[in-house]
Amino acid sequence: MTTTFDSTHFTTAMSAARLLSDPWQWCYLPEALAATDSAALAAEFPSHLLVQRKEDAYATMSYQQSRGPLHIGSDNLSTRWRQFTEFLYSDRYTKLAEQLTGYRLADCVLDLTVYEYGSRDWLGAHLDKTNRRVVQIFYFTQGWKDGDGGCLGILRTRSDAEPHRRLPPRTGSSAVLCPSDGAWHQVEAVTSPHARRRSLVARFITSGTE
């Protein structure tokens, strides 16, 4: 059966979204992707690309990440994932991200990377690199329930005891972040022994800095 990524639904969701400024620029799209796309992309998540990377020298993170960026037309992706990736690499997506954030992104390089956080995986409070102009996270966590952990925490400061907001990694949802010297955020530990917090992160990187 032929499958087609529903770009119309995504375009509508991005166009309706509004960037918040407290405590810094971010927004959350609870239904960024159509239900059919969400289900298919979650079921066909390219977990074969993941490589384990545990505990950095400062004990601030524990997670898995893909071996490298997802490329347009890649043969090791399902049809729906190839379509999704192709759309993200298109000028249409870049313009949607520009309209939402107000940043010029046409001169940036787009990097797409998949991530998986398993039981007890987490990522401590951090700032994204300054060459990241805009970051959008798409979630594909099948069967996520309140209490499973793994929420993206929007922080006012690095030392916040409680996040300003917790963004759940529900399948089909998305978060948009505008990195700055005050844009602290974290990924809370996955508490369920069976949950797999999965995502694709799209980063608009200033050209010539990678």
PyMOL commands that set and color helices and strands:
alter all, ss='L'
color gray80, all
select helices_A, chain A and resi 7-16+35-43+47-49+79-88+91-101
alter helices_A, ss='H'
color red, helices_A
select strands_A, chain A and resi 26-29+50-54+61-66+108-117+122-126+132-139+152-154+165-167+174-177+185-187+197-206
alter strands_A, ss='S'
color yellow, strands_A
deselect
rebuild
show_as cartoon
